[in-house]
Amino acid sequence: MSKRPTNAPDPQPGDFDAELEAISEEDLEFVEAGSGIAISIEVLIEGEDARRLAKIASERGQPPGEVVADLVRSAA
């Protein structure tokens, strides 16, 4: 099988093999099915963007993570 172009829209078998081999058991969290849907994402925001986010969060009386979650919900 020839390698697909890097601009193809969908992953192909083998695309993530190196990343999967690098995962250790410490990187994994096993969750029982039906326990709810959640995702944790670490976002690094620095400098002026971090100050803006902190100001928006303070004005809304929300933690910064909730401000980001609101942004994601409004984008959908």
C-alpha positions in Angstrom: 0.0 0.0 0.0 1.5 3.4 -0.9 1.6 6.2 1.6 -1.4 8.5 1.3 -0.9 12.3 0.8 -0.6 14.2 4.0 -3.6 16.3 3.1 -6.0 13.3 3.0 -9.0 13.9 5.3 -9.1 10.6 7.2 -6.4 8.7 9.1 -5.2 5.5 7.5 -4.0 2.2 9.1 -0.6 2.8 10.5 -0.8 6.5 10.8 -0.5 6.5 14.6 1.5 3.4 15.2 4.6 5.2 16.5 2.5 7.3 18.9 0.6 4.2 20.1 3.9 2.3 20.7 5.2 5.2 22.8 2.2 5.1 25.3 2.9 3.5 28.6 0.5 2.2 31.2 1.0 5.4 33.2 -0.4 7.4 30.3 -3.7 5.4 30.3 -6.9 5.7 32.4 -9.4 3.0 32.1 -13.0 4.0 32.6 -16.0 1.7 32.8 -18.5 2.0 30.0 -21.5 4.1 30.9 -19.7 6.2 33.4 -20.4 9.4 31.5 -18.7 11.4 28.8 -15.8 13.7 29.6 -12.5 14.8 28.0 -9.6 16.5 29.6 -7.5 18.8 27.5 -4.5 20.7 28.7 -4.3 24.1 27.0 -1.2 26.3 27.3 -2.1 30.0 27.1 0.7 32.6 27.7 1.2 36.3 27.8 -1.5 38.6 26.7 -3.9 35.8 25.8 -3.6 34.4 29.3 -4.3 37.9 30.8 -7.4 38.2 28.5 -8.7 34.8 29.5 -8.2 35.6 33.2 -10.0 39.0 32.8 -12.9 37.4 31.0 -13.2 34.6 33.6 -13.1 37.2 36.4 -15.8 39.3 34.8 -18.0 36.3 34.3 -17.3 34.9 37.8 -16.2 31.6 36.2 -13.1 29.5 36.2 -11.0 29.9 33.0 -11.8 26.3 32.0 -15.5 27.1 31.9 -14.9 30.2 29.8 -13.1 27.9 27.3 -15.9 25.3 27.5 -18.4 28.1 26.7 -16.4 29.0 23.7 -16.3 25.5 22.4 -20.1 25.1 23.0 -20.8 28.4 21.1 -18.6 27.3 18.2 -20.6 24.1 17.6 
